[in-house]
Amino acid sequence: MKFIDEAKIYIKAGNGGRGCVSFRREKFVPRGGPDGGDGGHGGDVVITASVSKRTLLDLKFRQHYVARHGGDGEGSKRTGKDSENVEISVPVGTVIRDAETKELLADLKMDGASFVAAKGGMGGRGNARFATATRQAPRFAQPGIEGEERWITLELKLLADVGIVGLPNVGKSTLISRISAARPKIADYPFTTLIPNLGVVQFGDHDSFVVADIPGLIEGAHEGMGMGIRFLRHVERTSVLLHVIDISSEESRGAWHDYELINRELAFFSPEMLSKAQIVAIGKIDLPVTESSLKKEIDMFAQKGIKVFPFSAVTGKGVPELVREMILLISRSGRVKESQQETGD
């Protein structure tokens, strides 16, 4: 399935039905009086979050959603039929904005959460509603109220506790496949990860947390270089960011350089990203070239007061300690109970 995380659609709720102008006409019933019924309500356009949805792909193929108008009122005080709502299903984590004003309309963070994006018009009142002691034969009724219409944008932001960030091909996907059941594409070339991947990490007997792996960042990503920075929206909700750094390649300019580079790109996306708890992890320690320079890199971070977690996603060395640190920082944010900081991964 193609991963689509942005869409722009037009929505139009139904108009209310017209009220009816009618007078009772029956044999042997003199002066029957007005009996025009009210119009029915126009249908709403309702957007609902569902865990069964993973992408906004459907909204790319169908961009117009129009609800039916309410039925017109009829004689004998018969009310017009209310129209059914138009239901649009989106993934959990979808943000809805007005396309013109950019106003935030709704943030659907939970399964089943819904938002009436365009409200249908009320039906007009029939002439029976306007009869009074001094106006016994009103010959007018109300038209239905028009339903709301607008263009809206939908933006998917994945819900995860930990976001994995780093340069391309540093081992982010290998790590998420090691600690969870996620199976992202893994290959020995840059930008293997083209879409975000989610993995659920189990710890203890019943508890878990969610990790998100996004495409790699490069210097100048905020200017459109590489895959850009738009995928950072998928780690915007996380409470912890995990820097995965690879110092084994010939192109590496050092772990501290890579760490600062990634943080600069995060800041260009949103300065608030730097306020999140961060973990620094140097991977591929099973390789001799990494092992030979690891101590020097760890010491450099230590001088800045930052602890480094070396690990190998291939052998599993250092992975349990890294997962425990994730749990600790998540617990401090209130996502999981601190008393349950244990993992068998």
N, C-alpha and C positions, 0 to 999 in steps of 0.2 A: 504494500500500500504506500502510495506517495505521501510524504509528510508535508502537510500544508499548515502553517501556523498563523496565517493572516488572511482575512477576507473582508470584502466590502459588499454589502447587500442593500437593496431597497425594500422597505416594508411599508405596507398600506393596510390599515385596519378597515373593516367594513363600515359603511355609513349606516346610521339608524334608519329604519323604515319610516315611511310617511304616515302620519295620522290620517284617519279616514273621516270624510264629511258624509254622513249618512243620517236618514231619518226613518224611524220605524213606520212601516206601511203595512198594516194588517187590516183585513176586513173586520168590521165591527169594533175597531180600536181607534176612536177619534183622537186626534192630537197625540200621536204616539211619541213624539219628541225625538231629539237627537240620540243616535245610538252608534256613532262612529267610534271604532276601536283604535287603540294606540299602535304605533309601529313597533316592530321588534328591534332588539339591540344588534348592532353590527358586530361581527366577530373580531376578537383581539388577535394580535400576533404575539405569541408567547415563546420565549427562548428558555429551554430547560437544559441543565447540565446532566450528563449521563456518563457513567464509567464505561459504558459499552462503546463510546466514541473515543477515538485516539487522535483524530486530525480534523481539520476544517475543510477537507477535500470536497465534500458534497456541496459546500457553499460556493466553491469555485465554478461548478458546473451549472448551478441554479442560483441566480442572483436577485430574482424578484419574487417576493412573497406577498400575495394580496388576499385578504380575507373577504368573504362574501358579505353583501349588504343584508341588513335585517329586512324581514318581510314587511310589507305595508299592512296597516290596519284594515279591517273590514267592518261591514255593518253588523248589527246585533252585538256590538261591543266586543267583537272578536279581535284579539291582539295578534299582530303579525308575528311570524316565527323568528325567534332569536337565531342568529347564525352561529355555526360552530367556529371555535378558535382555530387559527393556524399554528401548529406546534413545530418549532425548529429545535432539533436536538444538537447539542454541541458538547465537546469534551469538558470535563471538570477542569477548572482553572482558566476558563475563557473570560476575558475582559471585554466589556461592551462599551463603546464610545459613540457619541454623535459625530458623524463624519465631517460635519461642517464646523461645529464649535469645539470639537475635541473634548467635550464634557464627558466625564466618567459617568456612565449610566448604571452599570452593575458590574460586579466581580463575582462570578459564580464559582465559589471555592469548594462546594460540597455536592455530592451526588444527589440529584433531585431538586437542587435549588433552581428556582425559576424567576423570570422577570418578564413583566408585560411591557414589551418594547414599543408597542403601538396599541392604544386603547380604542376599541370600537365605539362608534357613536351611539348615543341613546336614541331610542325611537321617539318620533314626534307624538304628541298627544292628539287623540281624536276629538271631534267636536262635542262628544258626550261629556268631556272633561270641562268644557267651558260653559255649560248650562247653569244659569243662576235664576233667581226669582224674577229678576228684571230683564234677563236675556235668555229667553226660553228656547230660542231657535237659532243658535249660533251656526253660521254657514261658513265656518273656517276651521282649519286644523293646522297643527304644526308640521313642518317638514322635519325629517330626521336630521340629527346632528352629524356632521361629517366625521369620519374616523381619522385618527392621526396617521401621518405618513412622514417618513424621513429616510435618509440614507444613514446607515450605521456601519461602523467598522468593528470587526471581531479579532481579537488578538489572543492567541493561546500562550499561557505561561504555565509550564509544567509545575506540579506540586512536588517538591523534594526537600529533604532535610539537609543534604550535603551536595554541593555542586563541585564537580571535578574540573579544574581549569589547568591550562598549560599550553606549551607550544605543540605543534603537530608532531605526531609519531613519538611521543615520549612514554607511551605505555598506559594511557588513561583507560582505553578500552580493555586492555589485558587485565588491569586491576579490577574493573567493575565485573568482568567475567569471572574473576577469581573469588570475589567476596559475595557475589549474588548469582542468581540464575539467569541473568541477562546474557545474551550471546550476540554482542555487536560484531560488526565486520572488523577483522584484525588482519593487517597486512603490513609489509615492510616498505611503506612509501607514505609521504606526507598526505594529509587530508583524507585519510581512510574513512574517518567519521564525517559523514555529510549531514546527518540528522542527529538530534539529541536521543540519547538512550537512557531508560530508567531501569534501575535494578533495586530489588528489595533485599536488604541485608537482615538476616535473622540473628537474634542474640537472646540468650536466656531460653526459656521454654516457650513463651508465647509472644514476645515482643519483637519489633522490627523497626527499621527506618529505611527511607528511600534515598538512593543516590542517583544523581543525574550526571551523565557524561555528555559534554557538548563538543562540537568541532573545535579543533585547535586554533589558538590565536597566534598571530605573528605581529611583528612591529609594523605599525601603520594600519592595523585592522580597522581602527576608527575612521580611516580615510577610504575604506573599501578594499584594502589589500587582503589577499587570501580569501577567507570565507566571511570577512567583515566581523562586526560585533553584534549583529542583530540577534544571534542565537543566545546572547547573554541574558535575554529576557527570561530564559528557561532556568536560570539559577538566581533570578532576582528575588524569589520568595524564600530561598534557602536560608538557614541560620548559620551554616558553616560552609566555608570555601576550602577545598583541598587543592593545594598547588602540587602537581606532580612534575618533577624535574628530572631530566635525563642529562647526565654529564659524560656519557660514554661516546657521544658522536664527535667527529673531528671538528664539526662546525660549532660545538659548544663553547661559549665564552664565559662559562662559569655559572654555578647555581644562583649566586646572588644577582648576576646580570639578568638571568631569565626571570627570577622572582620579581625584580623591579619592573622589567618590561611588561609582564602580565598585569601587575598592579596599575601601571600607567594606562593600559588599555581598559582595565576595569573602571578606572576613574573617568576616562573619556565617556564611557557609557553612562555611568551614574556615580557621583562621589559617594553616595550611600553604600556602594558595594564595598568600599574600604572599611566601613564600620563593622562589617561582619567578622565573626571569629574566623581565623585562618589557621590552617595546618600546612606545614611545609614537609614534603616527603620526597626523598631522592630515590628513584627506582633503579632497576637493573643492577643491583649490587652483586648479582651472580657473575657479572662480567669483570674480568681482571682490570680493565681500564678504569672502571668505576671504583673498584676497591682500592686502587692505588692512590686516588686523589680524594677519597671520601672524607678522611679525617680533616684535611685542610679546608674542605667546603663546610663541614659541620662546625669547625672552629670559627669560621668567618661569621656564620649565623649566630653562634653563641655570643660573640662580641656585641651583637645587636640585641641580645636577650631573647633570641628566637630558638626554640628547640626544633631539631630536625629528626624526622623519622625515616631512616633508611629501610628499604624493603626490596624484595624480589617477588614479583607476581608469578614468576615461573616456578621457583622453588617453594614459595610461601614464607620464606624467612622475613620476619619483621611485620608481616601482615596482621597477625592478631593484635600486636601493640598499636598498630595504626588504627584498626577498627575500634579498639578500646578508647583511643583518644577522640575519635568521632563521637562515640556514645557519650563521653564525658562532656564535650562541648555542646552537644545537642541537649543533654540533660540540663545544663546550665541555662539554656534558652527556654526551658520549660516544655520541650517536646516530648521527652520521656522521663520517667522517674529515675532520680539519681541513685536510688537504692537498688536498681536493677542493672548496674553497670557490669555486665558479665557477657562474655561471648565465647562460643565454641568454634568460631570461624578462624 
